[in-house]
Amino acid sequence: MDLNSAHLGIGARVNHTEFGDGVVYGMDVSTLDIFFRGSGEKQISRNFEGLKVTVSPKQVSQSLDMKGVEQALKRVLTELSDISIPVHIASRWETGTLIFKPANSDLLSKEVPIETFFHKIVMVRDRLRVLEQNINSHEKLNESDKIALQQYISRAYGSLTTFNILFADKKDHFSSKGE
């Protein structure tokens, strides 16, 4: 479809030669603000020839209902929820080494950079958060099932509080009191 036609507007689905499929969320006389799934927000000139409208805003509005919007939002939130927010290790542990020393002196010790260990701990925390979100938004679990599963997650957070010493910011700490 032609970019200068009535097919273009907020909500239109477009395809860009480099960024792929996107959705127009803003526009002015010379540019389009487009969100691309893999590349994020981009401002594209209306004169760019490598951009094609694949679905007009009129077609989009006819095909959307509240249930469809909710499902789309859940899908996007689920995809984005696995993105880790930067968490920093406390400065006293930077470039440090974690040494696992067996009780049996005939066995070798194992050394691991603390940053590597810290990264694994943060990944566990992030996965627990995603699990918690998935439980809370699950359509087939009733409230008592959600609460029961949430208690296991709270206990897991509580078990991981030992590692709070590694975090630079207290806001990143594990807590069994409902993260």
VEXTOR-870060 format. One record per residue: x negated, y, z of N, C-alpha, C in turn; residue number from 1. Coordinates in nm, 4 decimals. Layout:
<pts>
PT, X, Y, Z, X, Y, Z, X, Y, Z, NUM
...
</pts>
This chain:
<pts>
PT, -0.0840, -0.1183, 0.0000, 0.0000, 0.0000, 0.0000, -0.0879, 0.1237, 0.0000, 1
PT, -0.0396, 0.2304, -0.0560, -0.1126, 0.3560, -0.0694, -0.1181, 0.4287, 0.0648, 2
PT, -0.2369, 0.4858, 0.0988, -0.2523, 0.5581, 0.2244, -0.1711, 0.6865, 0.2298, 3
PT, -0.1488, 0.7534, 0.1196, -0.0795, 0.8818, 0.1210, 0.0706, 0.8676, 0.1073, 4
PT, 0.1213, 0.7496, 0.1095, 0.2644, 0.7278, 0.0916, 0.3368, 0.7295, 0.2255, 5
PT, 0.4646, 0.7064, 0.2193, 0.5472, 0.7006, 0.3397, 0.5150, 0.5778, 0.4238, 6
PT, 0.4310, 0.4894, 0.3733, 0.3954, 0.3674, 0.4456, 0.2990, 0.3940, 0.5605, 7
PT, 0.2420, 0.5143, 0.5665, 0.1417, 0.5441, 0.6678, 0.2039, 0.6211, 0.7828, 8
PT, 0.1727, 0.5803, 0.9051, 0.2212, 0.6487, 1.0247, 0.1732, 0.5761, 1.1479, 9
PT, 0.2025, 0.6331, 1.2618, 0.1621, 0.5701, 1.3876, 0.2328, 0.4355, 1.3992, 10
PT, 0.1562, 0.3346, 1.4299, 0.2081, 0.1985, 1.4381, 0.1786, 0.1158, 1.3147, 11
PT, 0.1369, 0.1837, 1.2061, 0.1062, 0.1100, 1.0825, -0.0096, 0.0143, 1.1061, 12
PT, -0.0033, -0.1003, 1.0434, -0.1128, -0.1971, 1.0452, -0.1964, -0.1715, 0.9206, 13
PT, -0.3280, -0.1675, 0.9385, -0.4171, -0.1389, 0.8268, -0.5297, -0.2401, 0.8231, 14
PT, -0.5984, -0.2440, 0.7084, -0.7164, -0.3282, 0.6944, -0.8292, -0.2419, 0.6420, 15
PT, -0.9428, -0.2462, 0.7113, -1.0620, -0.1694, 0.6776, -1.1663, -0.2664, 0.6232, 16
PT, -1.2384, -0.2255, 0.5208, -1.3354, -0.3155, 0.4576, -1.4432, -0.3626, 0.5545, 17
PT, -1.4795, -0.2814, 0.6528, -1.5853, -0.3194, 0.7468, -1.5309, -0.3659, 0.8816, 18
PT, -1.4297, -0.2970, 0.9347, -1.3813, -0.3227, 1.0702, -1.2664, -0.4229, 1.0771, 19
PT, -1.2087, -0.4579, 0.9629, -1.1003, -0.5565, 0.9615, -0.9651, -0.4953, 0.9905, 20
PT, -0.8779, -0.5743, 1.0556, -0.7415, -0.5305, 1.0826, -0.7362, -0.4353, 1.2010, 21
PT, -0.6481, -0.3343, 1.1899, -0.6329, -0.2367, 1.2961, -0.4926, -0.1802, 1.2992, 22
PT, -0.4677, -0.0966, 1.4018, -0.3382, -0.0321, 1.4205, -0.3613, 0.1175, 1.4349, 23
PT, -0.2862, 0.1964, 1.3592, -0.2947, 0.3420, 1.3669, -0.2246, 0.3871, 1.4947, 24
PT, -0.2971, 0.4639, 1.5803, -0.2352, 0.5125, 1.7034, -0.2337, 0.6643, 1.7111, 25
PT, -0.2958, 0.7298, 1.6143, -0.2960, 0.8756, 1.6102, -0.3379, 0.9220, 1.4720, 26
PT, -0.3009, 1.0455, 1.4386, -0.3368, 1.0955, 1.3064, -0.3257, 1.2469, 1.3032, 27
PT, -0.4031, 1.3068, 1.2120, -0.3871, 1.4484, 1.1814, -0.3972, 1.4638, 1.0304, 28
PT, -0.4164, 1.5859, 0.9838, -0.4156, 1.6125, 0.8405, -0.5263, 1.5383, 0.7665, 29
PT, -0.6433, 1.5221, 0.8290, -0.7560, 1.4638, 0.7565, -0.8025, 1.3272, 0.8070, 30
PT, -0.7625, 1.2883, 0.9282, -0.8141, 1.1631, 0.9848, -0.7044, 1.0777, 1.0456, 31
PT, -0.7398, 0.9510, 1.0633, -0.6532, 0.8536, 1.1310, -0.7289, 0.7987, 1.2511, 32
PT, -0.6622, 0.7879, 1.3630, -0.7193, 0.7219, 1.4795, -0.6674, 0.5792, 1.4775, 33
PT, -0.7611, 0.4836, 1.4698, -0.7231, 0.3436, 1.4520, -0.7937, 0.2594, 1.5568, 34
PT, -0.7194, 0.1658, 1.6149, -0.7787, 0.0689, 1.7053, -0.8004, -0.0603, 1.6283, 35
PT, -0.9285, -0.1036, 1.6229, -0.9647, -0.2295, 1.5587, -0.9972, -0.3296, 1.6677, 36
PT, -0.9420, -0.4474, 1.6563, -0.9573, -0.5503, 1.7591, -1.1044, -0.5778, 1.7935, 37
PT, -1.1879, -0.5952, 1.6947, -1.3270, -0.6286, 1.7214, -1.4190, -0.5097, 1.7412, 38
PT, -1.3764, -0.3904, 1.7006, -1.4654, -0.2737, 1.7025, -1.4160, -0.1594, 1.7893, 39
PT, -1.2954, -0.1702, 1.8420, -1.2429, -0.0650, 1.9276, -1.1860, 0.0509, 1.8480, 40
PT, -1.1864, 0.1673, 1.9108, -1.1275, 0.2866, 1.8506, -1.2229, 0.3493, 1.7493, 41
PT, -1.1685, 0.3870, 1.6345, -1.2463, 0.4533, 1.5291, -1.1617, 0.5645, 1.4688, 42
PT, -1.2287, 0.6706, 1.4297, -1.1617, 0.7766, 1.3551, -1.2047, 0.7638, 1.2096, 43
PT, -1.1071, 0.7451, 1.1213, -1.1332, 0.7180, 0.9801, -1.0718, 0.8300, 0.8962, 44
PT, -1.1461, 0.8736, 0.7971, -1.0947, 0.9754, 0.7049, -0.9790, 0.9192, 0.6234, 45
PT, -0.8785, 1.0033, 0.6004, -0.7653, 0.9608, 0.5170, -0.8111, 0.9359, 0.3725, 46
PT, -0.9261, 0.9925, 0.3342, -0.9766, 0.9772, 0.1981, -1.0573, 0.8489, 0.1785, 47
PT, -1.0822, 0.7750, 0.2860, -1.1629, 0.6541, 0.2749, -1.0892, 0.5509, 0.1902, 48
PT, -1.1537, 0.5074, 0.0831, -1.0886, 0.4172, -0.0124, -1.0855, 0.2713, 0.0325, 49
PT, -1.1633, 0.2368, 0.1355, -1.1678, 0.0981, 0.1813, -1.0648, 0.0669, 0.2882, 50
PT, -0.9608, 0.1487, 0.2999, -0.8569, 0.1288, 0.4000, -0.7234, 0.1079, 0.3300, 51
PT, -0.6560, 0.0001, 0.3627, -0.5272, -0.0325, 0.3008, -0.4226, -0.0551, 0.4094, 52
PT, -0.3018, -0.0065, 0.3885, -0.1897, -0.0308, 0.4784, -0.1362, -0.1705, 0.4489, 53
PT, -0.1298, -0.2546, 0.5524, -0.0774, -0.3901, 0.5335, 0.0671, -0.4031, 0.5817, 54
PT, 0.1031, -0.3245, 0.6825, 0.2403, -0.3237, 0.7326, 0.2751, -0.1799, 0.7683, 55
PT, 0.3830, -0.1288, 0.7120, 0.4234, 0.0095, 0.7389, 0.4834, 0.0216, 0.8788, 56
PT, 0.4825, 0.1437, 0.9355, 0.5428, 0.1612, 1.0679, 0.6909, 0.1224, 1.0691, 57
PT, 0.7591, 0.1429, 0.9592, 0.9010, 0.1073, 0.9519, 0.9183, -0.0440, 0.9660, 58
PT, 0.8321, -0.1197, 0.8974, 0.8391, -0.2658, 0.9080, 0.8056, -0.3115, 1.0497, 59
PT, 0.7084, -0.2432, 1.1111, 0.6678, -0.2787, 1.2470, 0.7833, -0.2558, 1.3438, 60
PT, 0.8477, -0.1386, 1.3353, 0.9550, -0.1077, 1.4304, 1.0734, -0.2017, 1.4129, 61
PT, 1.0962, -0.2500, 1.2910, 1.2065, -0.3429, 1.2689, 1.1760, -0.4798, 1.3267, 62
PT, 1.0478, -0.5154, 1.3354, 1.0127, -0.6494, 1.3808, 0.9811, -0.6566, 1.5302, 63
PT, 0.9771, -0.5422, 1.6012, 0.9424, -0.5424, 1.7426, 1.0665, -0.5400, 1.8307, 64
PT, 1.0648, -0.6214, 1.9320, 1.1636, -0.6129, 2.0364, 1.0872, -0.6123, 2.1690, 65
PT, 1.1551, -0.5879, 2.2784, 1.0864, -0.5757, 2.4071, 1.0130, -0.7041, 2.4447, 66
PT, 1.0707, -0.8189, 2.4164, 1.0057, -0.9467, 2.4469, 0.8754, -0.9607, 2.3668, 67
PT, 0.8787, -0.9207, 2.2392, 0.7590, -0.9260, 2.1556, 0.6502, -0.8332, 2.2058, 68
PT, 0.6894, -0.7144, 2.2513, 0.5925, -0.6186, 2.3064, 0.5293, -0.6757, 2.4330, 69
PT, 0.6111, -0.7342, 2.5205, 0.5590, -0.7945, 2.6433, 0.4600, -0.9065, 2.6133, 70
PT, 0.4948, -0.9924, 2.5176, 0.4050, -1.1034, 2.4825, 0.2742, -1.0521, 2.4234, 71
PT, 0.2833, -0.9500, 2.3381, 0.1626, -0.8925, 2.2787, 0.0750, -0.8308, 2.3866, 72
PT, 0.1358, -0.7592, 2.4800, 0.0601, -0.6972, 2.5877, -0.0069, -0.8020, 2.6753, 73
PT, 0.0644, -0.9090, 2.7089, 0.0051, -1.0170, 2.7882, -0.1140, -1.0792, 2.7160, 74
PT, -0.0984, -1.1004, 2.5849, -0.2068, -1.1600, 2.5071, -0.3302, -1.0704, 2.5078, 75
PT, -0.3108, -0.9397, 2.4881, -0.4231, -0.8456, 2.4879, -0.4881, -0.8408, 2.6248, 76
PT, -0.4079, -0.8329, 2.7311, -0.4637, -0.8279, 2.8653, -0.5410, -0.9549, 2.8995, 77
PT, -0.4909, -1.0681, 2.8559, -0.5606, -1.1945, 2.8794, -0.6947, -1.1957, 2.8072, 78
PT, -0.6960, -1.1494, 2.6820, -0.8206, -1.1462, 2.6062, -0.9208, -1.0506, 2.6693, 79
PT, -0.8739, -0.9366, 2.7172, -0.9641, -0.8371, 2.7743, -1.0030, -0.8680, 2.9177, 80
PT, -0.9251, -0.9500, 2.9868, -0.9527, -0.9768, 3.1266, -1.0797, -1.0575, 3.1475, 81
PT, -1.1278, -1.1209, 3.0448, -1.2508, -1.1986, 3.0570, -1.3745, -1.1120, 3.0348, 82
PT, -1.3532, -0.9831, 3.0113, -1.4646, -0.8917, 2.9925, -1.5150, -0.8505, 3.1296, 83
PT, -1.6419, -0.8716, 3.1532, -1.7002, -0.8424, 3.2824, -1.7322, -0.6937, 3.2955, 84
PT, -1.6889, -0.6344, 3.4053, -1.7251, -0.4962, 3.4366, -1.8662, -0.5008, 3.4937, 85
PT, -1.9528, -0.4066, 3.4530, -2.0906, -0.4105, 3.5027, -2.0963, -0.4067, 3.6555, 86
PT, -2.1672, -0.5009, 3.7106, -2.1871, -0.5099, 3.8545, -2.3379, -0.5096, 3.8762, 87
PT, -2.3814, -0.4298, 3.9738, -2.5249, -0.4136, 3.9945, -2.5722, -0.4870, 4.1191, 88
PT, -2.6898, -0.5452, 4.1061, -2.7529, -0.6131, 4.2179, -2.8160, -0.5079, 4.3094, 89
PT, -2.8168, -0.5342, 4.4387, -2.8795, -0.4427, 4.5338, -3.0269, -0.4274, 4.4983, 90
PT, -3.0776, -0.3059, 4.5073, -3.2141, -0.2764, 4.4609, -3.3207, -0.3598, 4.5318, 91
PT, -3.2972, -0.3970, 4.6564, -3.3991, -0.4747, 4.7281, -3.4194, -0.6148, 4.6699, 92
PT, -3.3223, -0.6625, 4.5890, -3.3333, -0.7955, 4.5305, -3.3834, -0.7931, 4.3858, 93
PT, -3.3895, -0.6738, 4.3249, -3.4330, -0.6642, 4.1851, -3.5719, -0.7252, 4.1680, 94
PT, -3.5884, -0.8015, 4.0644, -3.7117, -0.8738, 4.0271, -3.7536, -0.9772, 4.1319, 95
PT, -3.6643, -1.0065, 4.2262, -3.6950, -1.1060, 4.3285, -3.6782, -1.2476, 4.2768, 96
PT, -3.7185, -1.3420, 4.3601, -3.7106, -1.4837, 4.3239, -3.6400, -1.5600, 4.4347, 97
PT, -3.5518, -1.6492, 4.3951, -3.4833, -1.7372, 4.4881, -3.5582, -1.8701, 4.4844, 98
PT, -3.5995, -1.9173, 4.6014, -3.6774, -2.0403, 4.6077, -3.5958, -2.1484, 4.6781, 99
PT, -3.5750, -2.2593, 4.6075, -3.5087, -2.3759, 4.6646, -3.6192, -2.4720, 4.7069, 100
PT, -3.6342, -2.4908, 4.8373, -3.7416, -2.5741, 4.8901, -3.6814, -2.6974, 4.9563, 101
PT, -3.7073, -2.8156, 4.9000, -3.6500, -2.9374, 4.9579, -3.7158, -2.9711, 5.0925, 102
PT, -3.6415, -3.0406, 5.1759, -3.6948, -3.0831, 5.3058, -3.8089, -3.1827, 5.2878, 103
PT, -3.8016, -3.2619, 5.1835, -3.9047, -3.3610, 5.1545, -4.0217, -3.2888, 5.0867, 104
PT, -4.1366, -3.2830, 5.1520, -4.2530, -3.2105, 5.0987, -4.3127, -3.2771, 4.9743, 105
PT, -4.2752, -3.4012, 4.9450, -4.3222, -3.4675, 4.8237, -4.2509, -3.4152, 4.6979, 106
PT, -4.1400, -3.3468, 4.7172, -4.0636, -3.2939, 4.6044, -4.1033, -3.1498, 4.5764, 107
PT, -4.0905, -3.1096, 4.4493, -4.1266, -2.9735, 4.4098, -4.0155, -2.8744, 4.4405, 108
PT, -4.0554, -2.7528, 4.4702, -3.9603, -2.6440, 4.4893, -3.9135, -2.5943, 4.3533, 109
PT, -3.8033, -2.5261, 4.3544, -3.7490, -2.4676, 4.2310, -3.7337, -2.3180, 4.2545, 110
PT, -3.7869, -2.2368, 4.1614, -3.7755, -2.0918, 4.1701, -3.6841, -2.0416, 4.0594, 111
PT, -3.5942, -1.9528, 4.0976, -3.4980, -1.8955, 4.0044, -3.4998, -1.7431, 4.0243, 112
PT, -3.5070, -1.6650, 3.9166, -3.4957, -1.5193, 3.9331, -3.3618, -1.4849, 3.9994, 113
PT, -3.3650, -1.3972, 4.0995, -3.2421, -1.3631, 4.1705, -3.1392, -1.3029, 4.0755, 114
PT, -3.1841, -1.2262, 3.9757, -3.0889, -1.1678, 3.8802, -3.0090, -1.2772, 3.8079, 115
PT, -3.0733, -1.3890, 3.7761, -3.0057, -1.5006, 3.7091, -2.9000, -1.5606, 3.8018, 116
PT, -2.9377, -1.5838, 3.9261, -2.8457, -1.6371, 4.0256, -2.7296, -1.5395, 4.0484, 117
PT, -2.7614, -1.4109, 4.0609, -2.6611, -1.3057, 4.0810, -2.5615, -1.3032, 3.9652, 118
PT, -2.6132, -1.3133, 3.8439, -2.5257, -1.3132, 3.7255, -2.4269, -1.4298, 3.7318, 119
PT, -2.4736, -1.5464, 3.7756, -2.3849, -1.6633, 3.7871, -2.2766, -1.6394, 3.8927, 120
PT, -2.3123, -1.5765, 4.0026, -2.2161, -1.5463, 4.1086, -2.1100, -1.4496, 4.0559, 121
PT, -2.1524, -1.3470, 3.9829, -2.0581, -1.2504, 3.9252, -1.9659, -1.3194, 3.8252, 122
PT, -2.0195, -1.4127, 3.7466, -1.9365, -1.4871, 3.6509, -1.8299, -1.5697, 3.7238, 123
PT, -1.8659, -1.6319, 3.8351, -1.7690, -1.7085, 3.9141, -1.6593, -1.6148, 3.9637, 124
PT, -1.6987, -1.4976, 4.0147, -1.6001, -1.4009, 4.0624, -1.5059, -1.3580, 3.9500, 125
PT, -1.5621, -1.3282, 3.8333, -1.4798, -1.2853, 3.7201, -1.3842, -1.3950, 3.6757, 126
PT, -1.4304, -1.5203, 3.6757, -1.3446, -1.6317, 3.6370, -1.2315, -1.6522, 3.7382, 127
PT, -1.2625, -1.6322, 3.8665, -1.1586, -1.6417, 3.9689, -1.0531, -1.5329, 3.9492, 128
PT, -1.0968, -1.4142, 3.9119, -1.0019, -1.3051, 3.8869, -0.9111, -1.3369, 3.7675, 129
PT, -0.9700, -1.3929, 3.6625, -0.8899, -1.4309, 3.5456, -0.7901, -1.5400, 3.5848, 130
PT, -0.8356, -1.6383, 3.6610, -0.7462, -1.7445, 3.7075, -0.6321, -1.6853, 3.7890, 131
PT, -0.6648, -1.5918, 3.8765, -0.5636, -1.5268, 3.9599, -0.4610, -1.4526, 3.8738, 132
PT, -0.5072, -1.3813, 3.7729, -0.4169, -1.3101, 3.6825, -0.3282, -1.4081, 3.6063, 133
PT, -0.3869, -1.5161, 3.5598, -0.3091, -1.6153, 3.4850, -0.2031, -1.6816, 3.5727, 134
PT, -0.2361, -1.7088, 3.6964, -0.1378, -1.7668, 3.7886, -0.0244, -1.6670, 3.8126, 135
PT, -0.0598, -1.5428, 3.8412, 0.0418, -1.4423, 3.8732, 0.1336, -1.4109, 3.7556, 136
PT, 0.0847, -1.4278, 3.6332, 0.1676, -1.3953, 3.5164, 0.2275, -1.5201, 3.4499, 137
PT, 0.2030, -1.6358, 3.5094, 0.2523, -1.7606, 3.4491, 0.4045, -1.7646, 3.4522, 138
PT, 0.4625, -1.7977, 3.3393, 0.6086, -1.7957, 3.3253, 0.6784, -1.9130, 3.3933, 139
PT, 0.6117, -2.0264, 3.4041, 0.6794, -2.1463, 3.4525, 0.6565, -2.1740, 3.6011, 140
PT, 0.5633, -2.1034, 3.6631, 0.5413, -2.1231, 3.8065, 0.6410, -2.0391, 3.8847, 141
PT, 0.6997, -2.0986, 3.9891, 0.7877, -2.0183, 4.0743, 0.7018, -1.9451, 4.1779, 142
PT, 0.7626, -1.8555, 4.2525, 0.6873, -1.7714, 4.3466, 0.6148, -1.8531, 4.4530, 143
PT, 0.6771, -1.9579, 4.5043, 0.6106, -2.0379, 4.6087, 0.4893, -2.1121, 4.5520, 144
PT, 0.4974, -2.1572, 4.4275, 0.3820, -2.2214, 4.3639, 0.2689, -2.1205, 4.3453, 145
PT, 0.3043, -1.9997, 4.3024, 0.2036, -1.8943, 4.2834, 0.1340, -1.8613, 4.4152, 146
PT, 0.2122, -1.8521, 4.5223, 0.1545, -1.8212, 4.6541, 0.0620, -1.9331, 4.6991, 147
PT, 0.1034, -2.0585, 4.6794, 0.0201, -2.1723, 4.7192, -0.1130, -2.1718, 4.6441, 148
PT, -0.1074, -2.1477, 4.5127, -0.2310, -2.1445, 4.4342, -0.3163, -2.0224, 4.4705, 149
PT, -0.2506, -1.9108, 4.4998, -0.3227, -1.7900, 4.5396, -0.4015, -1.8118, 4.6683, 150
PT, -0.3474, -1.8934, 4.7600, -0.4186, -1.9217, 4.8850, -0.5511, -1.9933, 4.8590, 151
PT, -0.5537, -2.0821, 4.7600, -0.6795, -2.1496, 4.7252, -0.7807, -2.0497, 4.6716, 152
PT, -0.7340, -1.9565, 4.5918, -0.8240, -1.8541, 4.5377, -0.8783, -1.7671, 4.6507, 153
PT, -0.7928, -1.7296, 4.7450, -0.8370, -1.6488, 4.8597, -0.9431, -1.7232, 4.9403, 154
PT, -0.9233, -1.8539, 4.9577, -1.0229, -1.9337, 5.0309, -1.1549, -1.9403, 4.9543, 155
PT, -1.1456, -1.9482, 4.8216, -1.2687, -1.9495, 4.7404, -1.3426, -1.8168, 4.7559, 156
PT, -1.2683, -1.7047, 4.7515, -1.3316, -1.5740, 4.7739, -1.3982, -1.5712, 4.9114, 157
PT, -1.3268, -1.6234, 5.0123, -1.3822, -1.6260, 5.1469, -1.5113, -1.7069, 5.1549, 158
PT, -1.5166, -1.8183, 5.0836, -1.6367, -1.9014, 5.0822, -1.7537, -1.8308, 5.0150, 159
PT, -1.7236, -1.7397, 4.9266, -1.8296, -1.6703, 4.8519, -1.8772, -1.5419, 4.9184, 160
PT, -1.8200, -1.5060, 5.0346, -1.8610, -1.3815, 5.1005, -2.0079, -1.3834, 5.1430, 161
PT, -2.0659, -1.5002, 5.1575, -2.2082, -1.5125, 5.1900, -2.2953, -1.4363, 5.0898, 162
PT, -2.2497, -1.4296, 4.9643, -2.3289, -1.3676, 4.8593, -2.3095, -1.2163, 4.8498, 163
PT, -2.2266, -1.1575, 4.9366, -2.2047, -1.0131, 4.9323, -2.3332, -0.9342, 4.9533, 164
PT, -2.4286, -0.9923, 5.0198, -2.5570, -0.9255, 5.0450, -2.6297, -0.8902, 4.9143, 165
PT, -2.5967, -0.9602, 4.8063, -2.6634, -0.9364, 4.6783, -2.6098, -0.8136, 4.6037, 166
PT, -2.4885, -0.7681, 4.6365, -2.4235, -0.6614, 4.5612, -2.4694, -0.5236, 4.6073, 167
PT, -2.4898, -0.4352, 4.5101, -2.5302, -0.2975, 4.5399, -2.4130, -0.2185, 4.5986, 168
PT, -2.2921, -0.2394, 4.5460, -2.1750, -0.1639, 4.5905, -2.0800, -0.2518, 4.6696, 169
PT, -2.0353, -0.1998, 4.7818, -1.9436, -0.2739, 4.8674, -1.8114, -0.3052, 4.7962, 170
PT, -1.7721, -0.2195, 4.7022, -1.6458, -0.2420, 4.6293, -1.6506, -0.3698, 4.5454, 171
PT, -1.7703, -0.4219, 4.5170, -1.7850, -0.5436, 4.4374, -1.7867, -0.6701, 4.5229, 172
PT, -1.7826, -0.6554, 4.6547, -1.7914, -0.7696, 4.7457, -1.6736, -0.8653, 4.7298, 173
PT, -1.7003, -0.9908, 4.7635, -1.5939, -1.0906, 4.7748, -1.5180, -1.0618, 4.9031, 174
PT, -1.3880, -1.0887, 4.9008, -1.3057, -1.0730, 5.0195, -1.1944, -1.1757, 5.0142, 175
PT, -1.1692, -1.2382, 5.1279, -1.0604, -1.3359, 5.1327, -0.9271, -1.2679, 5.1605, 176
PT, -0.9285, -1.1376, 5.1756, -0.8082, -1.0635, 5.2117, -0.7276, -1.0178, 5.0904, 177
PT, -0.7431, -1.0852, 4.9780, -0.6652, -1.0506, 4.8581, -0.7381, -0.9501, 4.7740, 178
PT, -0.8194, -0.9985, 4.6868, -0.8978, -0.9164, 4.5948, -0.8091, -0.8343, 4.5065, 179
</pts>
